[in-house]
Amino acid sequence: MFDSLRERLEGVFKGLRSRGKLTEEDISAALRDVRRALLEGDVNFRVVKDLVDRIRERAVGRDVLDSITPAQQVIAVVYEEMAALMGSGRQSLTFSPKPPTKYLLVGLQGSGKTTTCVKIAKKISDGHKPLVVGCDLRRPAAVDQLRILAEQAGVGFFGPSEGEKDVLLLVRRAEEYAAQRLYDVILFDTAGRLNIDDQLMEELASLGGTLSPTETLLVVDSMTGQEAVNVAAAFNDKIPLSGIVLTKLDGDSRGGAALSIRAATGVPVKLAGVGEKVTDIEQFDPQRMAQRILGMGDVQGLVERIQEAAGDREIEKIAASVRKKRMTMDDMLLQIRQVRKMGPLDKVLEMIPGAGRIKGLDNVQLDPGRLAHVEAVILSMTKKERENPQIIKGSRRRRIAQGSGTSVQMVNQVLKQFEQMSMLMKRFATGKGAKLPKGFPPIPM
């Protein structure tokens, strides 16, 4: 996410740090590079100009130039202004005090609107009973996709009857269906077009007038960069938007949409799609997004992923092993599965502050299949072998390699990894600190 932009900005900041005391000329030169990096990141040029002007006004003040660490002060100013550019803070979805809450999802074809509809329904399903409604009467495939995704996510679905042509009648029937079955949130997946046209806008305006939605959410593809901003502005001119959902932020996004869209339209970004699974959607946080763009990591996001991956029962199992000062292969298997639940390892590393500057991690290629191979090796062991890995000698190693579809070398690596993790666990248990053994790789890469 934003790799190119982050690398350019980190280069600018590295140059500032190397200078010690800064002059106005140093800051002007750095801001020229910041402006160039943002423009290459497909950020709206007017937004870039306003942002750089605000940064310059604050950065050349005496409190910055005369401070002990002027470079850090400048970086702090850039971070604060960039976060403010994307919004004043988290913007949550609004729920109607009198159910049902109605969300009208609009956008162009290919923006990820149908998938996003189900993702939002899944996200709120812990505290609500959501129903997704397929309103695209021109594309039966879109309705079928919505139905299949809803079944996978375990949320309610309502679609048109065969040959139904009146979308306003459809939404009225959906409201009756929801009332009869006590659905308290209804999400309407509307029709899209390849381009904005009057017919699309008239249909959406009619839907909005009929439904009086609690939220009208525009779904835009962040990978389209500046075009996403243009689409948002065009929709907002015709239909009052309450929020924006950026999709595909896990892709090769240059950052332009995330940085520009709030400033260009005045509409807050509320949610961000960060993967293909129905659970891969998160609340958009301007401060955390600015941290990740500037290479500061996202510690809060990392903690949240760890908490989601490790349930209370799993945490207690690991804690019990620490108390006993004894680790088994089952403990290692549990930790590996938790790491895999956290998502792609390269995305997890992005959340670690300064990971890109750590030697050996800046160009590391993280193969998700590697963890699957480690898991296969452990699963090919007998219960006795998992409890006492010390008994795994030559013939056992060959059998495990054959059973897991790997090699004896891979089995040896897993056993070595286990020894190193056991050493680390003993350090925690005895209170001697968490100094890593020499050559210790915390995750099999």
C-alpha positions in Angstrom: 0.0 0.0 0.0 1.5 3.4 -1.1 4.9 1.8 -1.4 6.3 4.3 -4.0 5.0 7.3 -2.1 6.3 6.1 1.2 9.7 5.4 -0.2 9.9 8.9 -1.7 8.9 10.6 1.5 11.2 8.5 3.6 14.0 9.6 1.3 13.1 13.3 1.9 13.0 12.8 5.6 16.3 11.0 5.7 17.9 14.0 4.0 16.4 16.3 6.5 17.7 14.2 9.5 21.2 14.2 8.1 21.5 18.0 8.1 21.1 18.7 11.8 20.2 22.4 11.9 17.8 23.5 9.2 17.5 26.7 7.2 14.4 28.0 5.3 16.3 27.0 2.1 16.6 23.4 3.4 12.9 23.2 4.1 12.0 24.7 0.8 14.1 22.1 -1.0 12.5 19.3 1.0 9.0 20.6 0.3 9.7 20.6 -3.4 10.5 16.9 -3.2 7.4 16.4 -1.0 5.3 18.1 -3.7 6.8 16.1 -6.5 6.2 12.8 -4.6 2.6 13.7 -3.9 1.9 14.7 -7.5 3.5 11.4 -8.7 1.3 9.6 -6.2 -1.7 11.0 -8.2 -2.8 13.4 -5.5 -5.0 16.3 -6.8 -2.7 19.2 -7.7 -4.8 21.8 -5.9 -4.8 19.6 -2.8 -1.0 19.3 -3.0 -0.6 23.1 -3.3 -2.8 23.8 -0.3 -1.1 21.1 1.7 2.5 22.2 0.9 1.6 25.8 1.7 0.2 24.9 5.1 3.3 22.8 5.9 5.6 25.6 4.8 3.8 28.2 6.9 4.3 26.0 10.0 7.7 24.5 9.3 9.6 27.8 8.8 8.5 29.2 12.2 11.1 29.9 14.8 9.8 27.2 17.1 10.7 24.6 14.5 14.0 26.1 13.1 15.4 26.8 16.5 14.4 23.6 18.1 16.9 20.9 19.2 15.5 18.4 16.6 14.2 20.6 13.7 14.0 17.6 11.3 11.7 15.7 13.6 9.6 18.8 14.1 9.2 19.2 10.3 8.2 15.5 10.0 5.7 16.0 12.8 4.2 19.0 10.9 3.9 16.9 7.7 2.2 14.1 9.5 -0.3 16.4 11.3 -1.2 18.2 8.1 -1.5 15.0 6.1 -3.8 13.5 8.7 -5.9 16.6 8.8 -6.1 16.5 5.0 -7.9 13.1 5.2 -10.2 14.1 8.0 -10.5 15.2 11.6 -10.8 11.7 12.9 -12.6 8.4 12.5 -16.1 8.8 11.0 -18.4 5.9 12.0 -21.5 4.7 10.1 -24.7 6.3 11.4 -27.5 4.1 12.7 -31.1 5.3 12.7 -32.6 5.7 16.2 -35.8 4.2 14.7 -35.1 1.0 12.8 -34.5 0.1 10.1 -31.3 1.8 9.2 -31.0 2.1 5.4 -27.7 2.3 3.5 -27.8 3.2 -0.1 -24.5 2.1 -1.9 -23.7 3.8 -5.2 -20.8 3.8 -7.6 -19.5 2.8 -11.0 -19.2 -0.7 -12.3 -16.0 -2.4 -11.2 -15.5 -0.3 -8.0 -16.3 -3.3 -5.7 -19.7 -2.0 -4.7 -21.4 -5.5 -4.5 -18.6 -7.0 -2.4 -18.5 -3.9 -0.2 -22.2 -4.2 0.4 -21.7 -7.7 1.9 -18.5 -6.6 3.8 -20.4 -3.8 5.6 -23.2 -6.2 6.4 -20.7 -8.7 7.8 -18.9 -6.1 9.8 -22.0 -4.9 11.6 -23.6 -8.3 12.0 -22.3 -8.7 15.6 -24.7 -6.1 16.9 -27.3 -5.9 14.1 -29.3 -8.1 11.8 -28.5 -6.8 8.3 -30.2 -7.6 5.0 -28.6 -6.9 1.6 -30.8 -6.1 -1.4 -29.8 -6.6 -5.0 -31.2 -3.6 -6.9 -29.3 -4.0 -10.2 -32.1 -5.1 -12.5 -30.0 -4.8 -15.7 -27.3 -7.2 -14.6 -28.6 -10.5 -13.2 -25.0 -11.6 -12.6 -24.6 -8.7 -10.0 -27.6 -10.0 -8.1 -26.3 -13.6 -8.2 -22.9 -12.4 -7.0 -24.6 -10.6 -4.1 -26.7 -13.6 -3.2 -23.6 -15.9 -3.2 -21.5 -13.5 -1.1 -24.4 -13.0 1.4 -24.7 -16.8 1.8 -20.9 -17.1 2.4 -21.0 -14.2 5.0 -24.1 -15.5 6.7 -26.2 -12.4 6.2 -29.7 -11.9 4.8 -30.4 -11.5 1.1 -33.3 -10.2 -0.9 -33.4 -10.0 -4.7 -35.8 -9.3 -7.6 -38.3 -11.7 -8.9 -37.7 -13.2 -12.4 -38.4 -10.5 -15.0 -38.9 -7.7 -12.4 -38.2 -4.3 -13.9 -39.4 -1.7 -11.4 -36.6 -1.0 -8.9 -38.8 1.2 -6.7 -41.3 -1.6 -6.3 -38.4 -3.9 -5.5 -37.1 -1.7 -2.6 -40.6 -1.4 -1.2 -41.0 -5.2 -1.2 -37.6 -5.4 0.4 -38.6 -3.1 3.2 -41.7 -5.2 3.9 -39.6 -8.4 3.9 -37.2 -6.8 6.4 -40.0 -5.7 8.7 -41.6 -9.1 8.7 -38.3 -10.8 9.6 -37.0 -8.1 12.0 -33.9 -7.0 10.0 -32.8 -3.7 11.5 -30.3 -2.7 8.8 -31.0 -2.8 5.0 -28.2 -2.3 2.5 -29.2 -1.5 -1.1 -26.7 -2.5 -3.7 -27.7 -0.3 -6.6 -26.9 -0.5 -10.4 -23.7 1.0 -11.7 -22.5 2.1 -15.1 -19.1 2.2 -16.8 -19.5 6.0 -16.8 -21.6 8.6 -15.1 -24.8 9.4 -17.1 -28.1 11.2 -16.6 -30.1 7.9 -16.6 -28.0 6.5 -13.7 -28.3 9.7 -11.7 -32.1 9.9 -12.2 -32.5 6.3 -11.0 -30.3 6.9 -7.9 -32.1 10.1 -7.1 -35.5 8.3 -7.3 -34.2 5.6 -5.0 -33.0 8.2 -2.6 -36.3 10.0 -2.6 -38.2 6.8 -2.0 -36.0 5.4 0.7 -34.8 8.5 2.6 -31.6 6.5 3.4 -29.7 6.9 6.7 -26.5 6.9 4.7 -25.7 7.3 1.0 -22.2 5.7 0.6 -20.2 6.1 -2.6 -17.9 3.1 -3.3 -14.8 4.1 -5.3 -11.8 2.2 -6.4 -8.7 3.7 -4.8 -6.4 2.3 -7.6 -8.0 4.7 -10.1 -6.2 7.5 -8.3 -7.2 11.0 -9.4 -10.2 9.6 -11.4 -11.7 8.4 -8.1 -11.7 12.0 -6.9 -13.5 13.1 -10.1 -16.1 10.4 -9.7 -16.7 11.3 -6.1 -17.1 15.0 -7.0 -19.6 14.1 -9.9 -21.7 11.9 -7.7 -21.7 14.4 -4.8 -22.9 17.2 -7.2 -26.0 15.1 -8.1 -26.7 13.0 -5.0 -26.0 14.1 -1.4 -23.3 11.7 -0.1 -22.8 11.1 3.5 -19.6 9.0 3.2 -17.1 7.3 1.0 -15.8 3.7 1.0 -12.4 3.3 -0.6 -11.8 -0.2 -2.0 -8.6 -2.1 -3.0 -6.4 -0.2 -0.6 -4.4 -3.4 -0.3 -3.5 -3.2 -4.0 -0.9 -1.2 -5.9 -2.5 2.1 -4.8 -0.4 5.3 -5.3 -2.3 7.1 -2.6 -3.9 9.9 -4.6 -7.5 8.9 -3.8 -7.0 8.4 -0.1 -5.2 11.7 0.3 -7.3 13.8 -2.1 -10.9 12.7 -1.9 -11.9 14.2 1.5 -10.3 17.6 0.7 -11.7 17.7 -2.8 -15.3 16.8 -2.0 -15.8 17.6 1.7 -17.3 14.0 2.1 -15.6 11.9 4.8 -14.0 8.5 4.0 -15.7 6.1 6.5 -14.5 2.7 5.4 -11.6 1.1 3.5 -11.5 -2.3 1.8 -8.2 -4.0 2.5 -8.6 -7.4 0.9 -10.8 -9.8 -1.0 -12.4 -11.7 2.0 -15.8 -10.5 3.3 -14.1 -9.6 6.6 -11.4 -7.4 4.9 -12.9 -4.0 5.6 -12.0 -1.5 8.3 -12.9 1.9 9.6 -10.8 4.5 7.9 -8.6 6.3 10.3 -6.8 9.4 8.9 -4.1 9.4 11.6 -3.2 5.8 11.2 -3.3 6.1 7.4 -0.9 9.1 7.5 1.4 7.1 9.8 1.6 4.3 7.2 2.1 6.6 4.3 5.0 8.3 6.1 6.6 5.0 7.1 5.7 5.4 10.8 3.9 2.1 11.0 0.5 1.4 12.5 1.1 -0.1 16.0 -2.6 0.2 17.0 -3.6 -1.6 13.8 -1.0 -4.3 14.5 -2.3 -4.8 18.0 -5.9 -5.1 16.7 -4.9 -7.8 14.2 -3.1 -9.8 16.9 -6.2 -9.6 19.1 -8.4 -10.7 16.3 -6.1 -13.6 15.4 -5.6 -14.9 19.0 -8.8 -15.8 20.9 -8.8 -16.0 24.7 -8.5 -19.8 24.7 -5.4 -19.7 22.4 -3.8 -17.0 24.6 -4.4 -19.0 27.7 -2.8 -22.1 26.1 0.3 -20.1 25.2 0.4 -18.5 28.7 0.1 -22.0 30.3 3.1 -23.2 28.3 5.1 -20.1 29.4 4.3 -20.9 33.0 5.4 -24.5 32.6 8.6 -23.3 30.9 7.9 -26.0 28.3 6.9 -25.6 24.7 5.5 -28.3 22.4 5.1 -28.5 18.7 1.3 -27.9 19.2 2.2 -24.5 20.8 4.3 -23.7 17.7 1.4 -24.8 15.4 -1.0 -22.5 17.3 1.3 -19.5 16.9 1.8 -20.1 13.2 -1.9 -20.3 12.6 -2.4 -17.0 14.5 0.3 -15.4 12.2 -1.5 -16.7 9.1 -4.8 -15.2 10.4 -3.3 -11.8 10.6 -3.1 -11.6 6.8 -0.2 -11.3 4.3 3.1 -10.9 6.1 4.2 -8.0 4.0 1.1 -6.1 5.1 1.8 -6.9 8.7 5.4 -5.7 8.4 4.0 -2.4 7.0 2.5 -1.8 10.5 5.8 -2.1 12.3 7.4 1.4 12.7 10.6 1.7 10.7 10.4 -1.9 9.3 11.3 -0.6 5.8 14.6 0.8 7.3 15.6 -2.4 9.1 18.4 -4.1 7.3 17.2 -7.4 5.8 13.5 -6.5 5.9 13.5 -3.7 3.3 13.8 -6.2 0.4 12.6 -9.4 2.0 10.3 -11.6 -0.1 7.6 -13.0 2.2 6.2 -16.3 0.9 2.9 -17.1 2.5 3.3 -20.7 1.3 6.3 -21.1 3.7 4.1 -21.0 6.7 1.8 -23.6 5.1 4.8 -25.9 4.7 5.8 -25.5 8.3 2.2 -26.3 9.4 2.2 -29.4 7.1 5.5 -30.6 8.7 4.0 -30.3 12.2 0.8 -32.0 11.3 2.7 -34.9 9.9 4.2 -35.6 13.3 2.6 -38.1 15.7 1.2 -36.9 19.0 4.2 -38.3 20.8 6.6 -36.5 18.5 4.8 -33.2 18.9 5.1 -33.5 22.7 8.7 -34.5 22.6 10.4 -33.3 19.4 13.8 -34.5 20.8 12.9 -38.1 19.7 12.7 -37.1 16.0 15.8 -38.6 14.5 16.8 -39.7 11.0 14.1 -42.2 10.1 11.3 -40.1 11.7 12.5 -37.0 9.9 12.4 -38.9 6.5 8.8 -40.1 7.3 7.7 -36.6 8.3 9.1 -35.1 5.2 7.4 -37.7 3.0 4.1 -37.2 4.8 4.2 -33.4 4.6 5.3 -33.4 0.9 8.4 -31.4 1.9 12.1 -32.3 2.3 14.2 -33.5 5.2 16.0 -30.1 5.0 12.6 -28.4 5.6 11.9 -30.7 8.6 15.4 -29.8 10.0 14.6 -26.1 9.7 11.3 -26.5 11.5 12.9 -28.3 14.4 15.7 -25.7 14.6 13.0 -23.0 14.6 11.2 -24.8 17.4 14.4 -24.9 19.5 14.9 -21.2 19.1 11.3 -20.4 20.0 11.6 -22.7 23.1 14.7 -20.8 24.2 12.8 -17.5 23.8 9.9 -18.8 25.8 12.2 -19.9 28.7 13.6 -16.4 28.8 10.2 -14.9 29.2 9.3 -17.5 31.9 12.4 -16.9 34.0 12.2 -13.1 33.6 15.6 -12.8 32.0 14.2 -10.6 29.2 13.4 -11.2 25.6 16.8 -10.9 24.0 16.7 -13.0 20.9 19.1 -15.9 20.4 21.7 -15.3 17.7 20.2 -15.7 14.3 16.7 -16.1 15.7 14.0 -15.8 13.0 10.8 -15.0 14.8 8.7 -16.2 11.8 9.7 -18.9 9.3 10.2 -17.0 6.1 
